[in-house]
């Protein structure tokens, strides 16, 4: 089964390097409750308030872990991020957004 939600499509484009997707993610962040979009937007904008919103929106363990990855990245805790992303990807090897976070410069 595929996930055809617009936010999933734009996140996949972002992870794939589509420069226009970054602007779309930031625009979506204003009105979304998607933890994934909010975490991506937080990293793009360096806005910790978006992480706070993502934390409130995260419903599943996978989403909550993604929020923690975003927090670790935004706070510049590279060692923590490295350990957390390894654990997360061991449980969710298909989570491209987590890989994208891990690969972003701090």
N, C-alpha and C positions, 0 to 999 in steps of 0.2 A: 504494500500500500504506500502511496506517495502522499506527501504533505503539500497540498496546493495552496496553503494560506499565503496571502501576499507578503506577510512579514517573513515567512520562511524563504520565499523566493529572493527577496531583497537581501537577506542575510547570506544566502548562498552566493549571490553575486558579490557581496562585500568580501567574503572569505576568498572568492576567486579573483579578487583584485580589480573589480569594476569600480573605477573612481566615482562614477555617478551614484553608485549605491550608498556611499558614505553620506552624501547629502540627503538621500531618501531615508536612511536610517535616522538621521537627526530630525528630519521632519516628522517621521512616524512617532518618535519618542514623545512628542508633545501630547498625544492623545491615546497612547497605548497602555495596556496593562501587561504586555508581553515582557516577561523577565529577560528573555534573550535579547530583544530589541533594546531594552533599557540598559542592559549591561554593555552591549556594543556601542550604544550612543554615549554612555559614560566614558568609555575608553577613547572614543573619537573626540569628545569634547573636553575630557579631563574634568567632568562635572560630578562630584561625589553625591550630589542630590539625586542624580539619576540612579546611582547604586542603591540609595535609600529607598527609592520607589521600587526598584527591582526586588529588593529584599521583601517588601510588603506584598509584591505580586507573585513571588515564587511559590508554587504550590507543590512541586514534586521534589524529591531528593536531588534529582539531576539539575533542576533549576536552582535550588538552594546552593548546590555546589558551584554552579556557574557564577552565582553572585559572589561567593567567597573568592573565586578566582579573580573576578573583576576587582574586588576590594584589595586583594593582595597586589595586583598589578598597579592599581592607582596609588597605593601607598608606597610603592617602590620596594616591596619585600620580595626580592628575586628568589632567594633561597626557599622561602615559604611557597611562592608560586610554583617553583620547580617541583617541589614535593607534592603539592596538591594536584597539579595538573597530571603528574604521572599516575597518581591514584585514581583520579577522575577518568583518565583515558583508559586505564586498565579495566574499569567497569563499563565505560561508554566509548569504545574505540571508534565509533562512527561520529562522535561529536566534533564536527569540524569547527564550530565556533570556539570550543575550548582550545583546540590546536591553534586557531588564529590568535587567541589571547596570548598563548604561550610564546608565539613567534613575534609578537609586537615589541618594539623597543620600549624600554621604560623611561 
